Amino acid sequence: MHPDFDTLNDAVLQHAGRALGADGRLQPFAATLADDGQVHLSLALPDEQGDDDAAVEMLTSGLRQHGAEGQFVAAALCSLVRDRVPGEETKRDAVRVHFERVTGEHIDLFIPFRFNGVGRLEAGDPYQRQTMMRIFPRPLSPTGELMVRATTMAKERLAHAPEFLPFAVTMTTSGELQPVPSPPGGLSDVDQLAHLRQACRADAQRGILQGVVVCYCARVQGRTAVCVEIEHTTAPASRTFLAYTWTPPAPSSTAAPKHRSLGRYSPVNWLTG
């Protein structure tokens, strides 16, 4: 497991062991790890005592909110479950600890347990299962980050300018997204596009890039569209066309055309490798 999960696990199992050893019950609780290494425990108080499902939902909701605010870098959600231990046919009581980290690592840890003839708590061998993320948003892939940035910039440009000028964004080897400087004025769209591609190619040859996205206006199947070309070292190159419509101003108006409805064109598969 990630070292942050080991830190959380120590605190979680200490509290869970004390609670189970005291009265055989364990109210769901959460543990968070701040970026300064401090661990904090929290409980939920549902309307009905003993409603573990409601407590888990309350804890999950609180963790999502505080995680989005950057109050911690990793979290653990602990509760009692009935689960089938690997190699056994029947379900047993177990402590389940759901771990998540802001960078996307996540795992469920199960510790089966029972009380022996004299009431002493005995823990079995822990085991892990992959699970879905429940607290932090699922991180985007590098190509997903490039697509989101390109789409956002395209919408901004269409909303504020009568013409859509080509642009490019690079992703450095450290993961930073950087807009490519605009080409000199007076160039045609074709020349601007060539200038942007040449700038990206030069940075790629220097070994400082892991990905690039280039956007430009195109006419495809009789429709106006923004073409988004993405190249990344971990994925095949792709080209996506985002169709949009625009409303011309009235003949007597000096206002710029209004662009709207930027979105992936769905009637035809316009995504090509």
N, C-alpha and C positions, 0 to 999 in steps of 0.2 A: 504494500500500500504506500501511498504518498506519505512522506514524513509528517506533514500536517495532520493526516488522518491518524497516525500513530500517537501524536500529541493529544488529539481529541479523544482517541480511544482510551487512553489511560484515565482521563477524567470521567468519561462516560461509564466505564466498567467499575470504577470506584464507587460512584453514586448508585449504579444499578445493583451492585453487590450488597451495599449497605441496606438499600430499600428492600430487596428480596429477603435478605437475612433477617430483617426486623419483623416483617409480618407477611412475607410471601407475596406481596403485591408490588407492582411497579407502575406508577403513574407516568404516562408519556412525558418526556422532557427533551430539551434541545441543548446543545452545546455549540458555542461559536468560538472561533479563533481569530482575534484581531491581528492586524499586521505588525503589532508590537509584541506578539507572542502570548498575550493574555487570553485565558480561557474563561468564558462566562457561561453559566448554566441558567436555563429559564424553564418555567413550568407554565401550563395553561390551566385555566379554571373554567371548564365548560359549565353550562347551566345545570346539567344533571351530573352528579358525582358518579364516577365509574364509567362515564361515556368516553371510552378511549378513542373511538373514531373521531368524535367531535374535538377532542383534545389534540389529536394529530393534525386535523385540518386547521385548527387555530394556530398551532405552532408553525405549520408550513406557511400559512398566510403571513405570519409575522416575520418569518425568516426571509420570505421573498421580498417583503417591503424593506427590511433593514439591509438585506444584501444588495438591493438595487441602490441604496443610499451609500454603499461602500463602507458599512460599519464593521464588516469582517471579511476575511478572505477564504474561510472554510467553515463548514458547519456539519453537525451530526444530529440526526433525529432518532431518538431511541424509544422503542415500544416493545410490548410483549406480543408474541404471535404464536400460532400453532403452525408448524412447518414440518415437512417431511425431510428428515436428515438423509443425506446421501448414503445409500447402502441399506437403508431401513424402509420397511413397508408402511409403517404407521406414523402419523404425525405426533410430534412432541412439542412441549413448551419450549420456547426459545426467546432470547433477547435479540431483536433485530436492530442494528444500527445502520442507518442510511447516511453515508458520507458524500459530501459534495465540495468541490473547490471552484473558485471563481474562474479558473482557467479551463474548466470542463471535466476534470477527473471526477469520477463518481463510482461508487460501489456499495453494495449491501453486505454487511457482515452479520452472520448468524452465530449465536452461542447457545446451543441447546443446554438445558439444565433439568435437574430433578432434585427432590428432597429425599434423602435416605431414611432408613427406619427410625433414626433418632432426630429427624427434622433438620439435619445439616444440609446446606445447599451444596450440590455437586454439579460442576460445569463440565460439559462434554467438549469435544474437539470443535473449534470454530471452523466455519466454512464460508465461502463467499459466493455471491451471485451478481451477475451484471444486471443493471436496472436502468430505468429512465431517470433523467434529471428532473427534480421537482422544485428546486430552490432557485438556482441561478439560471438565466437564459442560456440556451444551448449556443455555444460559440459558432459563429459562421466559419465556413471554410474560407481559405484565402480568395478563391474565385468568387465566393458569395460576397465577401467584403468589397471586392472590386466592382461587382455588379450593383451593390447597394449604393456605393459612392457615385458610380456613373449615372445611375437612374436619378439620384437626388440632384446632381449637378445638371442633368439634362432638363429636369422639370423646372429648376430655377431659371435656366437660360431661356426656356420656351415661355416662361411666364413674364420675363422682363425684357426680352429682345424680339424685334420683328423677324430677325434672321437667326438661324441656328448655325453657329460657327463650330468647326471641328475642335475637339479638345482631347487631352490624354491625361491619365493619372497613372503613376508608377507605384509599385510596392517594393520598398527596399528589402534587402536581406534581413533587416531587423524587424520587418513587418510594418514600417511606417508608410502611410499613403501620402504621396506628394504630387500636386498638380504640375504638369509640364508647362514651362513658360510658353505663353502664346507666341505664335509666329509673327514676323514683322507685318505691319499693315500693308494693304495694297495687293496682297497675293490672292489668287483665286482659291476656291475651296479645295481644288485638287492639289495645288501647290502647298496650301496650309497643311493638308493631310500628309503630304510627303515630308514636309518639314518636321511635323510631330513624330512621324514614324522614324525618321532618321535620328532625331534626338533620343528616342527610346532605344533604338538599336545601338547607339553609341554608349549609353549607360549600361546596357546589357552586356556589351563586349568588355566593359571595364569590370564586370562581375559584381556590381553593386545592386542589381535588381533580382527579384524572384518572380515578379509579375508585372503586367501592364494592361491597361484597358484604353482603347481608342474609340471615340464616338464621333459620328458624323451623320449628316442628313443624307437620305437616299430615297429613290423612287423604286418600289418593289411591287410588282403585280398591279401597277396603276395606283398605288397608295403611297403617301408620304410617310416615311418612317425614320426613326433614329436607329442607326446601326451601331451595335455595341460589340466590338471585337476584343476578346480577352485571351491573353496568353499567360500561362503560369508554368513554372518548372515541374509542378506536380500533377498537371492535368492536360488533356488534349486542348489545342486551341479551339475556340468556339466563336460563332457569330450569331448574335440574337438581334432580331428586328423588332423594335417597339413602335407600333403604329400610333399616330396621333392625328387629331383633326384641328382645324383652326378656323376662326370666324373673321372674315375680312371686315374692316371698318366701313361705315356708311360712306357713300360717295362724297358727302360734304364734310366728313370728319377728317381730322388730322391724326387721330389716334392710331396706334399700331395694331396690327392684327392680333386677335386673342387666340392663343393656343390652349388646347385643353385635351383631356382624355388620353394622356400618355399611359399606355399599358401594353402588355404582351399581346400580340395578335393571335387569337385563338382558333379561328376557323381553319387555318392552314398551318402546318408545322413549319415555322420559319426559323427554327434553330438548326443550324448546320455545323458540322465539324470542319 
